[in-house]
Amino acid sequence: MSNVLILGAAGKIARLAEQRLLAETDAQLTLYLRRPERLGNVAGNREKVIDGDTTKPEQLVAAMHGQDIVYANLAGANIEEQATKVVAAMQQTGVKRLIWISTLGIYDEVPGEFGKWNHQMLDGGYLQTYSAAAKVIEASDLDYTIVRPAWLSNKDEIDYETTQKGEPFKGTEVARKSVAAFVTKLVQDPSQEIRHSVGLNKPNTDGDKPEWY
Ligand SMILES: NC(=O)c1ccc[n+]([C@@H]2O[C@H](COP(=O)([O-])OP(=O)(O)OC[C@H]3O[C@@H](n4cnc5c(N)ncnc54)[C@H](OP(=O)(O)O)[C@@H]3O)[C@@H](O)[C@H]2O)c1
């Protein structure tokens, strides 16, 4: 049994991952989020809720004690600051395993017309800050997995393939449910994808942009 700290637990992927982790693992979950009253009912025997902000080091450090895995499902223009504080809190408390949700495009790894379109859509701050956050994590000694999903859909499907850092990104889209399934797989076997940065896409979705654009 492992103890998993979910940072940004109200996030859309995090909510799906929480349900899968409850159903498919025996992990104890700590849900760390702002305004926790949003969550509604939680599984009292498996879940603990912390009202926390990832820019607050003392809250992060308190939440990290006794955890085996940190799953960070965060967002925002201050994502580099959040990464820096999460890494520091993990180092201070000796927690080694980090699953970090990032985005496609942080290494300029998206080829072709879709790569150009992705730049048009995501330049102007987003890609730069997500890239800087990934650098903070990769420069640490943590056992991280950075997850780089394609454009996210809310389709009710689990269908994905992966690419590694250094390989061209494949496809244009992936379902949040697929990302949640990948996170669950890593919690089930945390020895997978250590110090890897993994692209996640739905197979056979190559194109100039996601189908809904
Ligand atoms: N949309 C796409 O197509 C796409 C593609 C690839 C990657 N991504 C990225 O994938 C990530 C996860 O996606 P998602 O749909 O699950 O995102 P989401 O629903 O926006 O979840 C992100 C969560 O981060 C939390 N957060 C932000 N700052 C925080 C702080 N200081 N302290 C605590 N929590 C904080 C937010 O909390 P609050 O609710 O309190 O604000 C929010 O619940 C995001 O970073 C997104 O940018 C998106």
The ligand as an SDF file (V2000), in Angstrom:
LIG
                    3D

 48 52  0  0  0  0  0  0  0  0999 V2000
   -6.0270   21.8250  -22.2210 N   0  0  0  0  0  0  0  0  0  0  0  0
   -5.1700   21.0900  -22.9110 C   0  0  0  0  0  0  0  0  0  0  0  0
   -5.4400   20.7140  -24.0600 O   0  0  0  0  0  0  0  0  0  0  0  0
   -3.8670   20.6620  -22.2660 C   0  0  0  0  0  0  0  0  0  0  0  0
   -2.9850   19.8550  -22.9780 C   0  0  0  0  0  0  0  0  0  0  0  0
   -1.8240   19.3980  -22.3410 C   0  0  0  0  0  0  0  0  0  0  0  0
   -1.5620   19.7550  -21.0200 C   0  0  0  0  0  0  0  0  0  0  0  0
   -2.4360   20.5520  -20.3450 N   0  0  0  0  0  0  0  0  0  0  0  0
   -2.1170   20.8710  -18.9510 C   0  0  0  0  0  0  0  0  0  0  0  0
   -2.4300   19.7250  -18.1600 O   0  0  0  0  0  0  0  0  0  0  0  0
   -2.5540   20.1230  -16.7970 C   0  0  0  0  0  0  0  0  0  0  0  0
   -3.7110   19.4020  -16.1400 C   0  0  0  0  0  0  0  0  0  0  0  0
   -4.9040   19.5540  -16.8830 O   0  0  0  0  0  0  0  0  0  0  0  0
   -6.3460   19.6360  -16.1550 P   0  0  0  0  0  0  0  0  0  0  0  0
   -7.3620   19.6900  -17.2400 O   0  0  0  0  0  0  0  0  0  0  0  0
   -6.4460   18.6170  -15.0750 O   0  0  0  0  0  0  0  0  0  0  0  0
   -6.1640   21.1050  -15.4970 O   0  0  0  0  0  0  0  0  0  0  0  0
   -7.0510   21.9050  -14.4450 P   0  0  0  0  0  0  0  0  0  0  0  0
   -8.4140   21.3110  -14.3470 O   0  0  0  0  0  0  0  0  0  0  0  0
   -6.9250   23.3410  -14.7970 O   0  0  0  0  0  0  0  0  0  0  0  0
   -6.3030   21.6090  -13.0530 O   0  0  0  0  0  0  0  0  0  0  0  0
   -5.2210   22.3340  -12.5970 C   0  0  0  0  0  0  0  0  0  0  0  0
   -5.3750   22.5240  -11.1120 C   0  0  0  0  0  0  0  0  0  0  0  0
   -4.2270   23.2100  -10.5810 O   0  0  0  0  0  0  0  0  0  0  0  0
   -4.6650   23.8420   -9.4300 C   0  0  0  0  0  0  0  0  0  0  0  0
   -3.7520   24.8650   -8.9490 N   0  0  0  0  0  0  0  0  0  0  0  0
   -3.2440   25.9130   -9.6460 C   0  0  0  0  0  0  0  0  0  0  0  0
   -2.4790   26.6820   -8.8250 N   0  0  0  0  0  0  0  0  0  0  0  0
   -2.5280   26.0780   -7.5950 C   0  0  0  0  0  0  0  0  0  0  0  0
   -1.9530   26.3940   -6.3510 C   0  0  0  0  0  0  0  0  0  0  0  0
   -1.1590   27.4750   -6.1950 N   0  0  0  0  0  0  0  0  0  0  0  0
   -2.2070   25.5850   -5.2990 N   0  0  0  0  0  0  0  0  0  0  0  0
   -2.9930   24.4840   -5.4580 C   0  0  0  0  0  0  0  0  0  0  0  0
   -3.5700   24.1380   -6.6190 N   0  0  0  0  0  0  0  0  0  0  0  0
   -3.3380   24.9290   -7.6770 C   0  0  0  0  0  0  0  0  0  0  0  0
   -5.9740   24.4700   -9.8450 C   0  0  0  0  0  0  0  0  0  0  0  0
   -6.6810   24.7430   -8.6790 O   0  0  0  0  0  0  0  0  0  0  0  0
   -7.8620   25.8280   -8.6120 P   0  0  0  0  0  0  0  0  0  0  0  0
   -9.0570   25.0730   -9.1290 O   0  0  0  0  0  0  0  0  0  0  0  0
   -7.8980   26.1500   -7.1540 O   0  0  0  0  0  0  0  0  0  0  0  0
   -7.4720   26.9830   -9.4970 O   0  0  0  0  0  0  0  0  0  0  0  0
   -6.5910   23.3840  -10.7180 C   0  0  0  0  0  0  0  0  0  0  0  0
   -7.5280   22.5970  -10.0100 O   0  0  0  0  0  0  0  0  0  0  0  0
   -2.6770   21.6480  -16.8150 C   0  0  0  0  0  0  0  0  0  0  0  0
   -1.4560   22.1980  -16.4080 O   0  0  0  0  0  0  0  0  0  0  0  0
   -2.9200   21.9550  -18.2980 C   0  0  0  0  0  0  0  0  0  0  0  0
   -2.4220   23.2390  -18.6570 O   0  0  0  0  0  0  0  0  0  0  0  0
   -3.5780   21.0030  -20.9500 C   0  0  0  0  0  0  0  0  0  0  0  0
  1  2  1  0
  2  3  2  0
  2  4  1  0
  4  5  1  0
  4 48  2  0
  5  6  2  0
  6  7  1  0
  7  8  2  0
  8  9  1  0
  8 48  1  0
  9 10  1  0
  9 46  1  0
 10 11  1  0
 11 12  1  0
 11 44  1  0
 12 13  1  0
 13 14  1  0
 14 15  2  0
 14 16  1  0
 14 17  1  0
 17 18  1  0
 18 19  2  0
 18 20  1  0
 18 21  1  0
 21 22  1  0
 22 23  1  0
 23 24  1  0
 23 42  1  0
 24 25  1  0
 25 26  1  0
 25 36  1  0
 26 27  1  0
 26 35  1  0
 27 28  2  0
 28 29  1  0
 29 30  1  0
 29 35  2  0
 30 31  1  0
 30 32  2  0
 32 33  1  0
 33 34  2  0
 34 35  1  0
 36 37  1  0
 36 42  1  0
 37 38  1  0
 38 39  2  0
 38 40  1  0
 38 41  1  0
 42 43  1  0
 44 45  1  0
 44 46  1  0
 46 47  1  0
M  CHG  2   8   1  16  -1
M  END
$$$$
